[in-house]
Every structure is written in structure tokens, then in C-alpha cells.
Amino acid sequence: MFRAVFLIAIFFGLCTGLSQNCGVNRRLFLKVSPVLIGFPPTNSFAATPYRDIEVGGGYDLLSEKRGAAEADVVYPISMEGLWNCERVVARVEGDKFQAGEAYRCLGGTPLVEGSIERFETRYISSPKIEISGVVVDRGFEISSRAKTENVQWKVEQPNLLQIDNKVKLAVVKRSVEVPSDKGFGFDELLRVQDGITIRAVQVKRRYRRSFDDQGNRVVDGLEIMKTFRVLDGISGELPTSTVKTQIRLVRPKSFD
């Protein structure tokens, strides 16, 4: 360990002395330090680790090795088909500009506490899930929510979506709570590319099936969206904003 620390000190000392030819940034440190510390002594530094690295709670959004832990979020088979969705913004905390920009990139309207969104969504079968259930048609939902037809998404590649040839969404990390009597939900970390700007956005949702006052089947949910600073493609550890939204899904009156 002493030898590794000594080598790191030498490396950065050399780079400081040759600053015109060797730019040192956080990403370079992430590439070099695992080689010095994680590998046994060797006469060659030919082995270069890939970008799959987490430091201080941060997450590398650009790594080629990253991938969502699950193929897609699984919803109960009973949810197959069309639904009307109502979203109510309950609370906005922290950096309201970052929160509003992230909310917009996910298809939302201008972010104001108490504001209400109404749009259609639907749930479809998918070849990417191995248990009984359905997945949300992300392309259809974003198109309805953002009021645009220029949305690219495939059920076979559920983690990638593009809006208006500008905003690109990629799920880089996901955990899923499969449907049960207690509810269901998910936790996703997204890389949001808006032009030249890259954002890290975490979306957590949890749903439970219920009935409204008229005895109609509904699905109630709570969403917590958090934004994080991004430095050299690595998300920060602490959120810069938090948005809490109440969700209710009801069947269209014409649904059989």
C-alpha cells in the first residue's frame, strides 16, 4: 500500500511539473489509481482498467460497462392496456432550476408545486421480461405527456429513449420491486443528455392497487425525482434537488 501511495505521489508530481503536456483531472485519477493500488507490482503499466468505477458514492454515467440491472420494470399483468394518468407535484426542494430542467427532459410541464398533469399511458407485453407481467410503453407515455410525436423508443431496447432529436434518456442503473400484494415499483438512475448538457436524474416510484370512492379500480403511486451534479461524467453523491409527485392511474371510461 505504501508503494502504491508513493507511486501516486510521484505520478502527480511529474504531471504538475509537466502541466503543459499532462492535464490532470478527476477522470485521469480514476483511471490511474486503480492500476497502482488494485494490481500487484509489475514492470509494465500496459493494463488499463475500464471506466466501471464508483468513488465516494458517485456513479460513472458514461461507462461502456454499465447497464441496467433488470431488463425493464415489471407491472402486474392486470394493468395491460390503456390508462389515464394524473400527476400532482406535491413538493419541490433544493435547486428549482435543475429540478425544472430535469422534469422537462422527462416530458413534464413547467414545474410548479400544486400543478397537475393529465395524459395517457399504456402497458404492453415485452420479450425482455422473464416473469408474468407487462411493461410501460415509454415512447407512448412520453409522446402523450410531452405533446410530441417525435419520440424514438423500442420495447426491445427499453433503456434508451430520444425526444425531438435533442433529449436523450438512458437508464444506467435500475432495481425493481416485483408486483405483490404490498405493491410494486422501481428505482432508476438516468443519464439525461440535453444538447451538450449531461444530467444525472434518479427516479423512484412505488405503486399500490386500490379503489376510488365509486369502487373503480385505480393505481396510486408516489414518485421521488432527484438531480445530481455531474463532473467529468460522474454523478455527485448528494442531490441538488428533490421533487415529490403523487400519481393516480385510472382506466378510461370506454375501457372494457
C-alpha positions in Angstrom: 0.0 0.0 0.0 2.9 2.4 0.9 4.4 1.7 -2.5 1.1 2.4 -4.3 0.7 5.7 -2.5 4.3 6.6 -3.2 3.8 5.9 -6.9 0.6 8.1 -7.0 2.5 10.9 -5.4 5.3 10.6 -8.0 2.8 10.5 -10.8 1.0 13.7 -9.8 4.4 15.3 -9.0 5.5 14.6 -12.5 2.2 15.9 -14.0 2.5 19.1 -12.0 6.0 19.7 -13.3 4.9 19.0 -16.9 1.5 20.7 -16.7 1.7 21.8 -20.3 1.8 18.3 -21.5 -0.1 16.4 -18.9 -3.6 17.6 -17.9 -4.7 16.1 -14.7 -8.4 15.8 -13.9 -10.7 13.7 -11.8 -11.2 11.1 -14.6 -7.5 10.6 -15.1 -7.1 10.0 -11.4 -9.9 7.4 -11.6 -8.1 5.6 -14.4 -4.6 5.6 -12.8 -5.3 5.0 -9.1 -6.9 1.5 -9.6 -3.9 0.4 -11.6 -1.5 1.5 -8.9 -3.5 0.2 -5.9 -5.5 -2.7 -7.3 -2.8 -4.6 -9.2 0.3 -6.3 -7.9 3.7 -4.7 -8.6 4.8 -5.1 -12.2 7.3 -3.6 -14.6 4.6 -2.7 -17.1 1.6 -0.4 -16.9 0.1 -1.8 -20.1 -3.1 -3.0 -18.3 -5.7 -0.2 -18.3 -8.9 -0.6 -16.2 -12.2 0.2 -17.8 -14.4 3.0 -16.6 -16.6 0.8 -14.4 -15.8 2.6 -11.2 -17.7 4.2 -8.3 -15.9 6.7 -6.0 -17.4 8.4 -2.9 -21.0 7.4 -3.8 -20.7 8.8 -7.3 -21.7 6.9 -10.4 -19.9 6.8 -13.8 -22.7 7.7 -16.3 -20.6 7.1 -19.4 -19.0 3.7 -18.8 -19.4 1.2 -21.6 -19.6 -1.5 -19.0 -22.6 0.0 -17.3 -26.1 -1.5 -17.8 -29.5 -1.6 -16.1 -29.6 -4.4 -13.5 -33.0 -5.5 -14.8 -34.3 -5.7 -18.4 -37.2 -3.5 -17.6 -39.7 -2.6 -14.9 -42.4 -5.2 -14.4 -46.0 -4.2 -13.8 -48.9 -6.5 -12.9 -50.5 -8.3 -15.9 -53.8 -6.8 -14.9 -52.5 -3.3 -15.9 -52.2 -4.3 -19.6 -53.8 -1.7 -21.9 -54.6 2.0 -21.8 -54.8 4.2 -18.6 -55.3 7.8 -17.9 -52.6 9.3 -15.7 -52.9 12.3 -13.3 -49.7 13.7 -11.7 -49.8 16.3 -8.9 -46.5 18.0 -7.9 -46.6 17.9 -4.1 -43.2 19.4 -3.2 -40.1 20.9 -4.8 -36.9 21.2 -2.7 -33.4 22.5 -3.5 -32.2 23.9 -6.8 -35.5 24.6 -8.6 -33.8 25.3 -11.9 -32.1 21.9 -12.0 -35.3 20.3 -10.9 -37.4 22.1 -13.6 -34.9 21.2 -16.4 -34.8 17.5 -15.4 -38.6 17.4 -15.1 -38.9 18.9 -18.6 -36.5 16.4 -20.1 -38.6 13.6 -18.7 -41.6 15.0 -20.6 -43.1 17.2 -17.8 -44.7 20.6 -17.9 -43.2 23.6 -16.2 -42.5 22.6 -12.6 -44.7 24.3 -10.0 -45.9 23.0 -6.7 -49.5 22.0 -6.9 -49.5 21.8 -10.7 -51.4 19.0 -12.4 -50.6 17.0 -15.5 -53.0 14.7 -17.3 -52.1 12.4 -20.1 -52.5 8.8 -21.4 -50.2 5.9 -20.8 -50.3 2.2 -21.6 -48.8 -1.1 -20.6 -47.7 -3.7 -23.1 -46.1 -7.2 -23.3 -42.3 -7.4 -23.6 -39.8 -10.0 -24.7 -37.3 -8.6 -22.2 -39.0 -9.7 -19.0 -39.0 -13.3 -17.9 -41.9 -13.3 -15.4 -45.6 -12.7 -15.9 -46.4 -9.1 -16.3 -46.2 -6.1 -18.6 -44.0 -3.0 -19.1 -44.9 0.6 -19.6 -44.8 1.8 -23.2 -42.3 4.6 -22.5 -42.5 6.0 -26.0 -46.3 6.3 -26.0 -46.3 7.8 -22.5 -43.6 10.4 -23.2 -45.3 11.3 -26.5 -48.6 11.9 -24.7 -47.1 13.7 -21.8 -44.8 16.0 -23.7 -47.3 16.5 -26.5 -44.9 15.5 -29.3 -44.9 12.6 -31.8 -41.1 12.8 -32.3 -40.2 10.1 -29.8 -37.9 7.2 -30.5 -38.2 4.1 -28.3 -38.3 0.3 -28.8 -39.7 -2.2 -26.3 -36.7 -4.4 -27.2 -34.3 -1.6 -26.1 -36.3 -0.2 -23.1 -33.3 1.7 -21.6 -32.9 4.2 -24.4 -35.3 6.9 -25.5 -35.0 10.1 -27.5 -37.3 13.1 -27.7 -37.4 15.7 -30.5 -34.0 14.6 -31.8 -32.5 16.5 -28.8 -33.1 15.0 -25.4 -31.6 11.5 -24.9 -32.5 9.4 -21.9 -30.6 6.3 -20.9 -31.3 4.1 -17.9 -27.8 3.3 -16.5 -28.9 1.6 -13.2 -32.1 0.0 -12.1 -33.6 -2.0 -9.3 -37.1 -3.4 -9.4 -39.7 -4.3 -6.8 -41.8 -7.0 -8.5 -45.6 -6.9 -8.1 -47.0 -8.3 -4.9 -50.0 -7.7 -2.5 -47.8 -5.0 -0.9 -47.2 -3.0 -4.1 -44.5 -2.7 -6.7 -42.1 -0.1 -8.0 -38.6 0.7 -9.2 -35.5 2.9 -8.7 -33.8 4.1 -11.8 -30.7 6.3 -12.4 -30.8 8.0 -15.8 -28.2 9.8 -17.9 -30.1 12.7 -19.4 -28.4 14.3 -22.3 -30.0 17.7 -23.3 -27.9 19.1 -26.1 -24.4 19.4 -24.7 -25.6 19.2 -21.1 -25.5 15.9 -19.3 -27.6 15.4 -16.1 -27.9 12.6 -13.6 -31.5 12.0 -12.6 -32.8 9.4 -10.1 -36.4 8.4 -10.3 -38.1 6.3 -7.6 -41.7 5.2 -7.9 -43.9 3.0 -5.8 -47.4 1.9 -6.6 -50.3 0.1 -4.9 -53.6 -1.0 -6.3 -56.7 0.4 -4.7 -60.3 1.6 -5.4 -61.7 5.1 -5.7 -64.9 6.3 -3.9 -67.0 4.8 -6.6 -65.4 1.4 -6.3 -63.4 1.7 -9.5 -60.0 0.1 -9.7 -57.2 2.6 -9.5 -53.4 2.5 -9.1 -51.9 5.1 -6.8 -48.3 6.0 -6.8 -45.6 8.3 -5.3 -42.6 9.4 -7.4 -39.4 11.0 -5.9 -37.1 12.6 -8.5 -33.6 13.7 -7.5 -31.0 15.5 -9.6 -27.2 15.3 -9.1 -24.3 17.4 -10.2 -22.1 15.7 -12.9 -18.4 16.2 -13.2 -16.5 14.5 -16.0 -19.4 12.1 -16.5 -19.6 11.1 -12.8 -22.6 11.9 -10.8 -22.2 13.5 -7.4 -23.1 11.9 -4.1 -25.6 14.4 -2.7 -28.7 15.5 -4.6 -29.1 19.1 -5.8 -32.9 18.9 -5.9 -35.8 16.7 -4.9 -39.3 16.6 -6.4 -42.2 14.6 -4.9 -45.2 13.8 -7.1 -48.4 12.0 -6.4 -49.6 9.7 -9.3 -53.0 8.2 -10.0 -53.9 5.8 -12.8 -57.5 5.2 -13.8 -59.0 3.3 -16.7 -60.7 5.3 -19.5 -64.4 5.1 -19.2 -64.6 3.4 -22.6 -62.3 0.6 -21.5 -63.9 -2.8 -21.5 
